[in-house]
Each structure stands twice: as C-alpha cells, then as structure tokens.
Amino acid sequence: MRRTAARHLLGVLVLLAVAVPAAAAPTPPPAPGPEAPLQVMVTSLTPRAPKAHDAFQVTGRITNLGGTPITRISVRLRSGPRVISRGELHLADRDRPETSRVLGSTTKPLTDALAPGQSTTFDIRSDVDALGLASLGVYPVDIEARGAVADGALESLGLAPTWVPYFADANPKPTRVAVVWPLVDRPHQGTAPTPLLDDTLATSLSPSGRLGRLLAAARYAEDRRCDGPATRADGRVTPAATRCDAAPVTYAVDPDLLGAARLMSLPYQVRKDGKTVDGTGSGAAKDWLASLKNGVTQGRLLALPFADPDVTPLAATPGGREDLARAATLATREVNETLGTPALTTVAWPPVGPVSGPAADALAQAGARAFVVDPSAYVQPDSEPDRTPSASADLRTDSTGTKLHGLVADSYLSDLVTGNLAQQVGSRLAEQRFLAETAIIAAEAPAIPRTLVIAPERRTDVNVTAAAGALRDLGRLPWLCPVSIAAVADNSERCVDRPQDDPAPPTSRGELRADTTGMLSRTYLSQVGADRELITQLTEAVLYAPSDDSRLQGALADLKTRLRQGVARAESSAWRTNPDGAHLAATTLSRDVRGLRQRVVVRGGRALLTSSKGTLQVSIENGLELPIRVKVRFSSKTATLSAAETGLVEVAGKSAVSASVRAEAQRSGQFVVFAVVVDRNGKPFRDEIEVIVRSTRYARLALAVTGVGAGVLFVAAGVRIVRRAVRKPGPTDA
C-alpha cells in the first residue's frame, strides 16, 4: 500500500510547478502590467522567519516575454515601510506601498542579452539588516528586474512583489491552527452502483486532477521538511531554523466520494451518449484511495453526511430531518467499509451559509458538539475587532438565545492556503503571502495565544507546491503550531512545546443568519421528498423478506441502502450552483424509483358472474428480485357491488400468482370493477386497473321460473280432479 501511495505522490511531482486557480480568493498583490517584458518568478526565499543579522537570499528565474531582446539585465531588492495590522495588509494588496529602499542589486549583468522567449536565473544574496526590518511587523519587498530595450536606458522591466515578516526581539506565543482539508465532489451515481452517470472522477482522482492535487498537498505537508540555509553576499551561511514539525490536517471527506472511488478501483462502467461503456479510472482511484488510507489516522477523519446534503433547508421538514439522520448512518457505514478508520463525530462541517436551529439539532443527533462555520453564517458586527479573534465562538441560533458552539473558519487564510495566487505570482510567493498573513495575526497580540481554523471551500482546487508549503509552515514557523480540529472542539488544543498556554474561551459572535438564499429550494426538495415517500412504501410496506432467509434479508437491506443513497445524492449541496446537475439527480432518482414500482403489475381483463354471487380473480405479477406481500382491493363506480379485499398475498420474486375474492352483484348486466394493489397498511401502491364484469343472475331467475311453472301445473291438475269429483254419474257410467 505504501508503494502504491508513493507512486501516486510521485505522479504529482511533475505538476508541482503548475499554478492552479481556485475559487474566490484574496486580492493578489499588484504585478507589472502586460506591457512589462520581463517576468520575475521567485523559486526560493530564505529565511522564512528572518532575524537580525541573518543572511537573506532570493533565487529565481527571469523570462523575456516581450518581442525584442533585452540587454544589461540585473535584479535588485526594494523594501518599504512596515505594516502592522491585517486591515493595512489587505489594503496594501490593492494599493502597494512605495518600496523606496534599494539594496541587494546584482553586481554585474546576468547575461549580455536575453532574446524573446529566453530565460535566465538569478541569485540575490544580502542580509536582513540591509532590508531595514527594524521593528515588529510585515514589510513589502519587491524583487525588481532591470534592463535596457534596444540599447536604450536602463529601466525597471519586471517586478515580483512580496512580503517579509519580522518580529525583532519579540517572541510571540504561537497561534494554534487547525486545518479542515476538503475531499469533496459532486455525486456521480444514481440509485444503482453502476453504471456511473459520467467518468469525470477518472480525471479528478488522477495525480493531475483536482482531487489528486488536494490529497497530494496534504500528504506533502506531513513531511518533516526543514528550510535550507541562506547565504550572504560574502559567502557566509546562516543556518536555517531547526523547527520542522509535521503539520497533519483533518481530512473532511464525503463518504459518497469514497464509495465511488472504491467502486472505480475495480472494473466499472459509465453511461456515455446513451450507451454503457467501460470506465477509465480504475488505476487512479486505487492509488488515490491507498494514499488517503496511509494519511488518515485516528481523529483525523471528519466524515460529512453522505453526499454532503444541504442541511439547513432539509431540516425545515420532518422528512428532511429523517434524511439527514439516514445520511449520517450511511456515512458511518461507508467510511468503515472503505477506510476502516473511525470517523470524528464530535465536529460537523455544514455547507457554507446559515445553520438553522433544526439543522444544528439534526447534526447533533449524530454526535456533533461543535460546528465549523463560515463567517457568512452569522450577522457580522458593525465594528471590526482590534485583533483577529479565536475561532471558538458562541452563536445564537434563534430569538430564544439557543447557542451553537461554532468554530469560525478564517475565510482569508482559507483562501490563501490553497495557493490560488500562484497563477499571478508563482507558487513560492503565493506561499509567502500566506506566511505574511499568519505573521500579521501573531503580531496583532504577540502575548495572547489564539486558535484559528482553516477550512478551504468544499470543492476548491489547489496549487500543490504553494499549498503544501503553506501547510508545512504551520510546523516550521515560530509563531505557528498545528493542532487538531477535534482538540479545538473540546477546547483542549495546545502546542506541543507550550503546554502551559491555555486555549482561549469562546467569544460571542452574534446571531446566525436565517436567510436561505442560494440553497436548495423548497420546491426541489418537495419533489425529492415525494420520491422518498414512494421508496418508504416500497421497502417498508410492500417488499418482504422472511426472517429465516438471510439471503433475502441481505438483498432487501442492500436495496434500502441504495435507494437511500439515491435520495441523499439528490439532496446534495453540490446542486446549489448546478441546476442542470440537480435536474439530472432528481429525474434519475424519480425514474429509478418508479421503474422499481412498475415491476409490480396486476392483470384482470374480463370476469363472468353466472349468479348473484361469484368469484372475481386477477393475476399479480412481481418482476422484482425480492418477494412482496400485498392485497388487492375491488370497487365499482357504475354498479352496486358487494366489493371485497383479498387477504395478504405473497408473491415470490420474478413470479406471478392469482388473487381472488367472493363477490355479489346487485344487478345483472355488464359493468366495470376497479382493482388496485394496496400495501400492507391498506394504502394504494399502483394505479387501479379495470376488470369488465358480466353478471347474468341466472340461478335465482331460473328457480323463480321453475317455481311458477310448477305452481301452474299443480293448480291445473287440482282443478281437473275437483271437476271429476263433483260431476253426476251418467247412463254410460251406470
């Protein structure tokens, strides 16, 4: 398994220099406009935590992106005034301070001439004192490329802006940071395990795919990698800091993704253009799962409810709350089957946005005592706090003052840690921007330890090099230390080397929002809820498995699981911004559920009652694999019929039986009787069918006719006898 995981990580090495944009991100530092011909890409900047008298070294590459050769190229450093608050830092990202202090210029041209498209490397060696880092704060530093175009004057032709932290003689208490690392996608299955609805996971799980990059960045962060030394201009070397602790993260995994990857690790099939074809991601899925298994340890796995349901709108109805409870059960089962590692149950991470009281209660039923939430979940205070507060917060869920233990994620750090700035500034400076943000937080109150939570957007993308570097910084910078989200939830987080620092108590952040704009609509969830009710009737009141038949019991349990998974996939929060995907998920569920129900068929046709009483008979055909127990109910709208209902009729899978009742017609002639299958609770299961009945009422009429005829004959015979008796004897008689 370790070799498989190693192969997976090795495949990502090729992509380490590739910058991958993520979703919404902080404003990137200003860079030269498209007219700047020289691109400055920094590959190393040491030390990450500079101290007085340290060497300071920057290396990188310069590329001529223009259309003419550039001569007399050199690179130098420029520094500016310090920034001492997060607000100033964010403002400076948009309005770059002037960097008037010039130092560290190369002493000779890097190359005689750099033709269009050509590159060259640079290595600037200076020292921290020359940068003018005098007191606690974060300083703007520009790496400036200069040269001459067409033998013109020497001028600035390229710039790479960055930030350098400096703590002078301060020894800040480390900021404790817990990372919730998302491994979440959208559903790719319906109610059936296979075929998959598409094969996009084959790409995403590969080393070059989104999920492959996310996992690789987190796995690299676990490596104990220290900084190398920095070299001065005079050749003297400053040893790097010795701290290089591992920075493990807590993986937030959608169990539906685990199930899909587990299915894909074997030969599987997908739907494509109306056909079923072989899938292409078996190798990628197998390697990805192996790497995840090696990285997940006790307490480092946060399992989302199955398919990541949209909890707040779902919790508004009793049926939705039942679905949330089932999603938690499905999640536990899938995690155990796929990873074999117990999931963390004390922490919940609902989708971004408000978390209602019923939603919190529903998640708490699965054991959650703390909730990772985004700042958008609650009403922000009118005034900004003097310093960044700790993540632990009490949030009111309604007007009654009910409190929710929130772990508020720092949205700015959560964006920066993904390395999404790498496309603008390169992976090393994207990491440096994250490093500067954490430094300014520590500088706000060096004597007060705080705890922050980083939780990137669920379906984000990352730059592997920048993200892995940022995560590693948690274990190698003196003002940071990694902690687990489980410890933060229990209010027991402490740095390993500073166990005396107590966690900060929860603070009040206000009231959670009630707005559900942007979440799944009530209409959509009602449609899914209707299918859920049909599923419940089928599995609980129609299908039947004898208690002594383990095979049938298992088959029924599997079908229930698959159908409940289908409901959860249709209720996924992934469909908030994907209406086409929502439509496909809902219609797939509806088609599959109705397809199962339509396999139970009642056939009647015509029936003849040759007396007032007779037998009505129909055939029940069961096309399902499992047996059913149902009744048939008869009624008529055009004639009075002493209708009847059969007793429970058991029909084995893939078979048919007759069902009949004794009936009595109140008149003769032809009329319509309706027959409908009802479940064990007497609720109709399928649409009613017509049975044409003809009643002759012959028996009663025949008896009447016979009786009248016999009476007439008897009377006639009696009259004849009486006449003979009273007649006088004649001569003939004598």
C-alpha positions in Angstrom: 0.0 0.0 0.0 2.9 2.4 0.8 4.4 1.8 -2.6 1.1 2.5 -4.3 0.7 5.7 -2.3 4.3 6.6 -3.2 3.5 6.1 -6.9 0.5 8.4 -6.6 2.6 11.1 -4.9 5.4 10.7 -7.4 2.9 11.4 -10.2 2.2 14.8 -8.7 5.9 15.8 -8.7 5.6 16.6 -12.4 2.9 19.1 -11.6 4.5 21.0 -8.7 5.3 24.0 -10.8 1.8 24.3 -12.3 -0.3 27.0 -10.8 -4.0 26.1 -10.4 -6.6 28.8 -9.8 -9.2 28.2 -7.1 -12.5 29.8 -6.4 -12.9 33.2 -4.7 -9.5 34.4 -3.4 -7.9 37.4 -1.7 -6.8 40.2 -4.0 -3.4 39.3 -5.5 -0.5 41.7 -5.0 -0.1 44.1 -7.8 2.2 42.9 -10.6 3.5 44.6 -13.6 1.1 45.1 -16.4 1.1 43.2 -19.7 3.5 45.7 -21.2 6.3 44.7 -18.7 8.5 42.4 -20.8 10.4 40.6 -18.0 8.6 38.0 -15.9 10.2 37.5 -12.5 9.5 34.1 -10.9 10.9 33.5 -7.4 11.8 29.9 -6.7 13.3 30.3 -3.2 13.2 33.0 -0.5 15.1 32.3 2.8 14.7 32.5 5.7 11.0 32.3 6.2 11.3 33.7 9.7 14.2 36.3 9.4 16.0 37.5 12.5 18.5 40.3 12.9 21.9 39.7 11.3 20.6 36.7 9.3 21.5 36.2 5.7 18.7 36.9 3.2 18.7 35.1 -0.1 16.3 35.1 -3.1 16.7 33.0 -6.2 14.5 32.6 -9.2 14.2 32.9 -13.0 13.7 35.8 -15.4 11.9 35.3 -18.8 11.7 37.7 -21.6 8.0 37.8 -22.6 8.5 40.7 -24.9 9.2 40.8 -28.6 12.6 42.4 -28.6 16.0 41.4 -27.0 16.8 43.0 -23.6 20.4 43.7 -22.5 22.2 44.6 -19.3 19.7 42.6 -17.1 20.1 42.8 -13.4 17.9 42.1 -10.4 17.7 44.0 -7.1 15.6 44.2 -3.9 13.5 47.1 -2.8 11.8 47.4 0.6 9.2 49.7 2.1 7.6 50.7 5.4 6.2 48.1 7.7 2.5 47.1 8.0 1.2 46.3 11.5 -2.4 45.2 11.1 -4.5 42.9 8.8 -6.5 45.8 7.6 -3.4 47.6 6.4 -2.1 44.5 4.8 -5.3 43.9 2.8 -5.4 47.5 1.8 -1.8 47.3 0.7 -2.6 44.3 -1.5 -4.8 46.7 -3.6 -2.6 49.8 -3.2 1.0 48.7 -3.0 3.2 50.9 -0.7 6.2 52.6 -2.2 9.4 50.5 -1.8 12.0 53.2 -1.8 14.8 51.4 0.0 17.0 49.8 -2.7 19.5 47.1 -1.9 20.9 43.8 -3.0 21.4 44.6 -6.7 23.4 42.1 -8.7 26.9 43.5 -9.3 27.1 42.5 -13.0 24.6 41.8 -15.8 23.0 38.4 -15.6 23.5 38.0 -19.3 24.7 40.0 -22.2 21.3 39.8 -23.9 18.0 37.9 -23.4 16.2 37.2 -26.6 12.4 36.9 -26.7 11.2 33.7 -25.0 14.6 33.1 -23.4 15.1 32.7 -19.6 18.0 33.1 -17.1 18.3 32.5 -13.4 19.3 35.0 -10.7 20.6 34.7 -7.1 20.4 37.7 -4.8 22.4 37.5 -1.6 22.0 40.1 1.1 21.2 40.3 4.8 18.2 41.1 7.0 19.8 44.3 8.4 20.1 45.7 4.9 16.3 45.3 4.3 15.6 47.8 7.0 13.5 45.5 9.1 13.7 47.4 12.3 10.6 46.5 14.4 7.7 44.1 14.7 5.6 44.0 11.5 5.4 42.8 7.9 7.4 44.6 5.2 6.8 45.0 1.5 9.7 43.7 -0.5 9.9 43.9 -4.3 12.2 41.8 -6.5 12.8 44.1 -9.4 14.3 43.2 -12.8 16.1 45.9 -14.8 17.4 46.1 -18.2 17.7 48.0 -21.5 15.5 47.6 -24.5 17.1 48.2 -27.9 20.3 49.7 -26.3 18.1 52.3 -24.5 18.4 53.5 -21.0 18.4 51.1 -18.0 14.9 50.8 -16.6 12.6 48.6 -14.5 11.1 45.9 -16.7 9.7 43.4 -14.3 8.6 43.1 -10.7 7.7 40.4 -8.2 6.1 41.9 -5.1 6.1 40.0 -1.8 6.0 40.4 2.0 8.6 39.6 4.6 7.7 39.3 8.3 9.9 40.4 11.1 9.5 40.0 14.9 12.7 41.8 16.0 13.3 40.7 19.6 9.6 39.6 20.2 8.9 36.0 21.0 5.2 35.7 20.2 3.1 33.0 21.7 2.3 30.7 18.7 -1.1 30.9 17.0 -2.6 27.5 17.0 -4.0 26.5 13.7 -6.4 23.6 12.9 -6.9 22.7 9.2 -10.0 21.0 7.8 -9.0 19.8 4.4 -11.8 19.1 2.0 -12.0 16.0 -0.2 -15.5 16.6 -1.6 -17.0 16.3 -5.1 -20.5 16.1 -6.5 -22.4 12.8 -6.8 -21.7 10.7 -9.8 -24.2 7.8 -9.2 -27.9 7.3 -9.1 -29.6 4.6 -7.1 -27.7 1.8 -8.8 -24.0 1.3 -8.1 -23.1 1.1 -11.8 -23.1 2.4 -14.4 -21.8 5.8 -13.2 -23.5 8.8 -14.6 -20.2 10.1 -16.0 -16.5 9.3 -15.8 -15.2 12.7 -14.7 -13.8 11.3 -11.5 -11.3 9.3 -13.5 -9.6 12.6 -14.3 -10.2 14.3 -10.9 -8.7 11.4 -8.9 -5.6 11.2 -11.1 -2.3 12.9 -9.8 -3.0 15.8 -12.3 -6.7 16.1 -11.3 -8.3 18.3 -8.6 -8.8 15.6 -6.0 -5.4 14.2 -6.7 -3.8 17.7 -6.1 -5.7 18.2 -2.9 -4.6 14.9 -1.4 -1.0 15.3 -2.6 -0.7 18.7 -1.0 -2.0 17.4 2.4 0.3 14.4 2.2 3.3 16.5 1.4 2.5 18.7 4.4 3.1 15.7 6.7 6.7 15.5 5.7 9.2 17.0 8.2 11.0 19.2 5.8 13.2 22.0 7.2 14.4 25.1 5.4 17.9 25.2 3.9 20.4 27.7 5.0 20.7 31.2 3.4 24.0 32.6 2.0 25.2 36.1 2.3 26.8 38.1 -0.5 30.2 37.5 1.1 29.6 33.7 1.1 28.9 33.3 4.8 26.0 30.9 5.6 23.2 31.4 8.1 21.8 28.1 9.3 18.1 27.6 9.0 15.8 27.3 11.9 15.8 23.8 13.3 12.0 23.6 13.9 10.4 21.4 11.2 7.4 19.6 12.7 4.9 17.7 10.7 1.7 19.5 10.1 -1.1 16.9 9.8 -4.5 18.0 8.7 -8.0 16.7 9.4 -9.5 15.3 6.2 -13.1 16.3 5.6 -14.4 13.5 3.3 -17.7 13.0 1.6 -18.4 9.2 2.0 -20.2 9.2 -1.3 -16.9 10.1 -2.9 -15.2 7.2 -1.0 -17.9 4.8 -2.3 -17.5 5.9 -5.9 -13.7 5.6 -5.6 -14.0 2.1 -4.1 -16.3 1.1 -6.9 -14.0 2.5 -9.5 -10.9 0.7 -8.1 -12.4 -2.4 -9.8 -13.5 -2.6 -13.4 -16.6 -0.4 -13.7 -19.0 1.0 -16.3 -20.3 4.5 -17.1 -23.1 6.0 -19.2 -21.9 7.8 -22.3 -24.1 9.1 -25.1 -26.9 6.8 -24.1 -24.7 3.7 -24.0 -22.8 1.8 -21.3 -19.1 1.8 -21.7 -16.1 0.7 -19.6 -14.7 3.3 -17.2 -11.1 4.5 -17.4 -10.2 5.5 -13.8 -9.6 2.2 -12.0 -5.8 2.8 -11.6 -6.2 6.4 -10.4 -9.0 5.5 -8.0 -7.0 2.6 -6.5 -3.9 4.8 -6.0 -5.9 7.7 -4.6 -7.6 5.5 -2.0 -4.3 3.9 -1.0 -2.7 7.3 -0.4 -5.7 8.5 1.6 -5.6 5.4 3.8 -2.0 6.0 4.5 -2.7 9.6 5.5 -5.8 9.1 7.7 -5.1 8.4 11.3 -7.3 8.3 14.4 -9.1 11.5 14.9 -8.0 13.0 11.6 -11.0 12.0 9.5 -14.1 14.2 9.5 -16.9 12.3 7.6 -19.6 14.6 6.2 -23.1 13.2 6.0 -23.4 11.0 2.9 -23.4 13.1 -0.3 -23.0 16.3 1.7 -26.7 17.2 2.0 -27.9 20.8 2.1 -28.7 20.6 5.8 -30.5 23.9 6.6 -33.3 23.7 4.0 -33.6 19.9 4.6 -34.0 20.4 8.4 -37.1 22.5 7.8 -39.3 19.4 7.4 -39.7 16.2 9.3 -38.9 14.1 6.2 -35.8 16.1 5.6 -34.6 15.6 9.2 -35.1 11.9 8.7 -33.0 12.1 5.6 -30.2 13.8 7.5 -30.3 11.1 10.1 -30.1 8.4 7.4 -27.2 10.3 5.7 -25.2 10.2 8.9 -25.8 6.4 9.2 -24.8 5.9 5.5 -21.7 7.9 6.1 -20.5 5.8 9.0 -21.1 2.6 7.1 -19.2 3.8 4.0 -16.2 5.1 6.0 -15.9 1.8 7.9 -16.1 -0.3 4.7 -13.7 1.8 2.6 -11.1 3.2 5.1 -11.6 1.1 8.2 -10.9 4.2 10.3 -13.3 5.6 12.9 -14.6 9.0 11.8 -14.6 12.0 14.1 -18.2 12.5 15.2 -17.9 15.5 17.7 -17.4 18.0 14.9 -19.8 18.8 12.0 -19.0 21.0 9.0 -22.3 22.1 7.4 -22.2 23.7 3.9 -21.4 27.4 3.8 -24.1 29.8 4.9 -26.6 29.9 7.8 -27.1 27.0 10.0 -30.6 26.9 11.5 -31.5 25.6 14.9 -33.2 22.5 13.5 -30.2 21.9 11.2 -27.9 22.1 14.2 -30.2 19.7 16.2 -30.2 17.2 13.3 -26.4 17.2 13.1 -26.1 17.0 16.9 -28.2 13.7 16.7 -25.1 12.2 15.1 -22.9 13.3 17.9 -21.7 16.8 16.8 -20.9 19.2 19.6 -19.1 21.8 17.6 -19.7 23.2 14.1 -17.2 24.6 11.7 -18.9 27.5 10.1 -18.0 30.3 7.6 -18.3 34.0 8.7 -21.2 34.3 6.2 -23.2 32.1 8.6 -23.8 34.8 11.1 -24.6 38.5 11.3 -21.2 40.3 11.3 -20.7 43.0 14.0 -20.8 46.6 12.9 -17.3 47.3 14.1 -14.2 45.3 13.4 -12.4 43.8 16.4 -9.0 45.2 17.4 -7.4 41.8 16.6 -8.3 38.6 15.0 -10.5 36.6 17.4 -10.0 32.9 18.2 -12.2 30.5 16.2 -14.2 29.2 19.1 -17.5 31.2 19.4 -20.9 31.1 20.8 -23.5 31.7 18.1 -27.2 32.3 18.8 -29.5 30.2 16.6 -32.8 31.9 17.2 -34.5 34.6 19.2 -34.8 32.4 22.2 -31.0 32.6 22.7 -30.2 28.9 22.0 -26.4 28.7 21.5 -24.4 26.8 19.0 -20.7 26.1 19.6 -19.2 27.4 16.5 -15.6 27.1 15.2 -15.4 30.0 12.8 -13.1 29.5 9.9 -10.8 32.3 8.9 -12.0 32.8 5.3 -8.9 34.9 4.2 -6.4 32.3 5.4 -8.7 29.5 4.0 -8.3 31.1 0.5 -4.6 31.8 0.8 -3.7 28.3 1.9 -4.9 26.8 -1.4 -2.1 28.7 -3.2 -4.6 30.2 -5.7 -2.3 33.3 -6.1 0.3 31.1 -7.7 -1.0 31.9 -11.2 -0.2 35.6 -10.6 2.9 35.5 -8.5 4.2 31.9 -8.6 3.9 29.2 -6.0 6.7 30.4 -3.7 5.4 33.9 -3.4 1.8 32.6 -3.0 3.1 30.6 0.0 4.9 33.8 1.2 1.6 35.7 1.2 0.0 33.1 3.4 3.1 33.2 5.7 2.8 37.0 5.9 -0.9 36.8 6.8 -0.2 34.5 9.7 2.6 36.7 10.9 0.5 39.8 11.0 -2.1 37.9 13.0 0.5 36.9 15.5 1.9 40.5 15.6 -1.5 41.9 16.5 -1.2 40.5 20.0 2.1 38.7 20.5 1.5 37.9 24.2 -2.0 36.4 23.6 -2.2 32.8 22.2 -5.2 32.3 19.8 -6.6 29.5 17.8 -7.6 29.7 14.2 -9.4 27.3 11.9 -8.6 27.0 8.2 -11.3 25.3 6.1 -11.0 25.9 2.3 -14.2 25.9 0.2 -15.5 22.4 -0.1 -14.9 21.9 -3.8 -11.8 24.1 -4.2 -8.7 23.5 -6.2 -5.1 24.0 -5.1 -1.6 24.6 -6.4 0.2 21.7 -4.9 3.6 23.4 -4.3 2.1 26.5 -2.7 -0.5 24.7 -0.6 2.0 22.1 0.6 4.4 24.9 1.5 1.8 26.8 3.4 0.7 23.8 5.3 4.3 22.9 6.2 4.7 26.4 7.5 2.4 25.5 10.4 5.1 23.2 11.7 8.2 25.3 10.9 7.4 28.9 11.8 8.0 30.1 15.3 4.7 32.0 15.5 2.5 29.0 14.4 1.8 25.5 15.7 -0.6 22.8 14.2 -3.4 21.4 16.3 -6.3 19.1 15.5 -9.9 20.2 15.0 -11.0 17.6 17.5 -8.9 19.3 20.2 -10.3 22.7 19.2 -13.9 21.4 19.5 -13.1 20.1 23.0 -11.4 23.3 24.0 -8.2 21.4 24.7 -5.8 22.5 22.0 -2.2 23.2 23.0 1.1 23.5 21.2 3.4 20.6 21.9 6.2 22.8 23.1 4.0 25.2 25.1 1.5 23.0 27.0 1.1 25.8 29.6 -0.8 28.1 27.2 -4.5 27.6 27.9 -7.0 27.7 25.0 -8.9 30.9 24.7 -12.6 30.7 25.9 -15.3 31.0 23.3 -16.4 34.5 22.4 -19.8 35.8 21.3 -20.1 36.5 17.6 -23.8 37.3 17.3 -26.7 35.5 15.8 -26.8 33.1 12.9 -28.5 34.3 9.8 -31.9 33.0 8.8 -31.7 33.7 5.1 -31.6 30.5 2.9 -31.0 32.3 -0.4 -28.8 30.2 -2.7 -29.6 26.9 -1.0 -31.8 24.1 -2.5 -35.3 25.4 -3.0 -38.4 24.1 -1.1 -40.0 23.1 -4.4 -37.0 21.0 -5.5 -36.8 19.3 -2.1 -40.5 18.6 -2.1 -40.1 16.8 -5.4 -37.3 14.6 -3.9 -39.4 14.1 -0.8 -42.3 12.7 -2.9 -39.9 10.1 -4.3 -38.6 9.4 -0.8 -42.2 8.6 0.3 -42.6 6.2 -2.6 -39.3 4.5 -1.6 -40.5 4.1 2.0 -43.7 2.5 0.9 -41.9 0.1 -1.4 -39.3 -1.0 1.1 -41.3 -1.0 4.3 -44.8 -1.9 3.3 -44.6 -3.9 0.0 -41.3 -5.8 -0.2 -40.9 -8.8 2.1 -38.0 -10.9 3.3 -38.6 -13.9 5.6 -36.7 -13.6 8.9 -35.2 -17.0 8.4 -33.8 -16.3 4.9 -30.5 -14.4 5.3 -30.0 -14.1 1.6 -33.3 -12.2 1.1 -32.8 -10.2 4.2 -29.4 -9.1 2.9 -30.8 -8.3 -0.6 -33.6 -6.1 1.0 -31.1 -4.3 3.2 -28.9 -3.6 0.2 -31.8 -2.2 -1.8 -32.8 0.1 1.0 -29.3 1.4 1.3 -29.0 2.0 -2.5 -32.3 3.9 -2.6 -31.5 6.0 0.5 -28.1 6.8 -1.1 -30.0 8.0 -4.2 -32.2 10.3 -2.1 -29.1 11.7 -0.4 -27.4 12.3 -3.7 -30.4 14.3 -5.0 -30.3 16.4 -1.8 -26.6 17.2 -2.1 -25.4 20.8 -1.5 -23.4 20.4 -4.7 -26.5 21.3 -6.7 -26.8 24.7 -5.1 -24.9 26.2 -8.1 -25.5 23.5 -10.6 -29.2 23.4 -11.6 -28.5 21.1 -14.5 -26.9 18.6 -12.1 -29.8 19.0 -9.7 -32.3 18.2 -12.5 -30.4 15.2 -13.6 -30.1 13.9 -10.0 -33.8 14.4 -9.3 -35.0 12.9 -12.6 -32.6 9.9 -12.2 -34.0 9.2 -8.8 -37.6 9.5 -9.9 -37.0 7.3 -12.9 -35.3 4.6 -10.9 -37.9 4.6 -8.1 -40.9 4.5 -10.5 -39.1 1.8 -12.5 -39.0 -0.5 -9.5 -42.6 0.1 -8.6 -43.8 -0.6 -12.1 -42.4 -4.1 -11.9 -45.4 -5.0 -9.7 -48.3 -5.5 -12.1 -52.0 -6.6 -11.7 -53.8 -8.1 -14.7 -57.5 -8.7 -14.8 -59.4 -8.4 -18.1 -62.9 -9.9 -18.0 -64.9 -11.8 -15.4 -68.3 -13.5 -15.6 -70.7 -13.9 -12.6 -73.3 -16.6 -13.6 -75.1 -16.0 -10.4 -75.6 -13.2 -7.9 -72.6 -14.5 -6.2 -69.3 -15.5 -7.7 -65.5 -15.0 -7.8 -63.5 -12.1 -9.0 -60.0 -13.1 -9.9 -56.9 -11.2 -11.0 -53.2 -12.0 -11.5 -50.4 -10.3 -9.5 -47.1 -10.3 -11.4 -43.9 -9.5 -9.4 -41.0 -8.5 -11.6 -38.7 -7.6 -8.7 -36.0 -9.9 -7.4 -37.5 -9.8 -3.9 -40.9 -11.2 -2.8 -43.8 -8.9 -2.0 -46.8 -9.1 0.3 -49.8 -7.1 -0.9 -53.6 -7.0 -1.1 -56.0 -6.4 -4.0 -59.0 -4.2 -3.4 -62.0 -4.2 -5.7 -64.6 -1.4 -6.2 -67.1 -0.3 -8.8 -68.3 3.2 -9.7 -71.1 2.1 -12.1 -72.8 -0.7 -10.2 -73.5 -1.7 -6.7 -71.1 -4.4 -5.9 -70.5 -6.1 -2.5 -66.8 -5.4 -3.1 -64.2 -7.3 -1.2 -60.5 -7.1 -0.5 -58.2 -10.0 -0.6 -56.1 -11.1 2.3 -52.3 -10.6 2.1 -51.0 -12.3 -1.0 -47.3 -13.3 -1.1 -45.6 -13.3 -4.5 -42.1 -14.5 -4.8 -39.6 -12.6 -6.9 -39.9 -13.0 -10.7 -43.2 -14.8 -10.4 -47.0 -14.4 -10.5 -50.0 -15.7 -8.5 -53.7 -15.4 -8.7 -55.7 -13.4 -6.2 -59.5 -13.8 -5.9 -62.4 -12.7 -3.7 -66.1 -13.7 -3.5 -68.4 -11.0 -4.8 -72.1 -10.5 -5.1 -73.6 -8.3 -7.8 -76.8 -6.5 -7.1 -78.0 -6.5 -10.8 -77.3 -8.3 -14.0 -75.6 -6.9 -17.0 -72.1 -5.7 -17.7 -70.2 -3.2 -15.6 -66.7 -2.1 -14.6 -64.9 -3.2 -11.5 -61.7 -1.5 -10.5 -58.8 -3.5 -8.9 -55.9 -1.8 -7.1 -52.9 -3.2 -5.3 -52.6 -1.9 -1.8 -49.7 -2.3 0.6 -49.8 -4.0 4.0 -51.2 -0.8 5.5 -54.0 -0.5 3.1 -52.5 2.3 1.1 -52.7 2.1 -2.8 -49.4 1.1 -4.3 -50.1 1.2 -8.1 -52.7 2.8 -10.3 -56.0 0.9 -10.4 -56.9 -1.3 -13.4 -60.3 -2.1 -15.0 -61.9 -5.5 -14.9 -65.0 -5.9 -17.1 -67.6 -8.0 -15.2 -70.8 -9.6 -16.7 -73.4 -10.8 -14.3 -76.4 -12.9 -15.5 -78.1 -13.5 -12.1 -79.3 -16.8 -13.8 -79.7 -19.1 -10.8 -82.2 -17.0 -8.9 -84.3 -16.3 -12.1 -84.3 -20.0 -13.0 -85.6 -21.0 -9.6 -88.4 -18.4 -9.9 -89.4 -19.5 -13.3 -89.4 -23.2 -12.3 -91.4 -22.5 -9.2 -94.0 -20.5 -11.1 -94.3 -23.2 -13.7 -94.7 -26.0 -11.1 -97.3 -24.0 -9.4 -99.3 -23.5 -12.6 -99.1 -27.3 -13.3 -100.2 -28.1 -9.8 -103.2 -25.8 -9.9 -104.3 -27.1 -13.3 -104.1 -30.7 -12.1 -106.1 -29.9 -8.9 -108.9 -28.2 -10.9 -109.2 -31.2 -13.1 -109.5 -33.6 -10.2 -112.1 -31.5 -8.4 -114.3 -31.3 -11.5 -114.3 -35.0 -11.9 -115.3 -35.5 -8.3 -118.3 -33.3 -8.4 -119.7 -34.4 -11.7 -123.1 -36.5 -11.6 -122.9 -40.1 -12.9 -124.5 -40.5 -16.4 -126.1 -43.6 -18.2 -122.8 -44.5 -19.5 -121.4 -44.7 -16.0 -124.2 -47.0 -14.9 
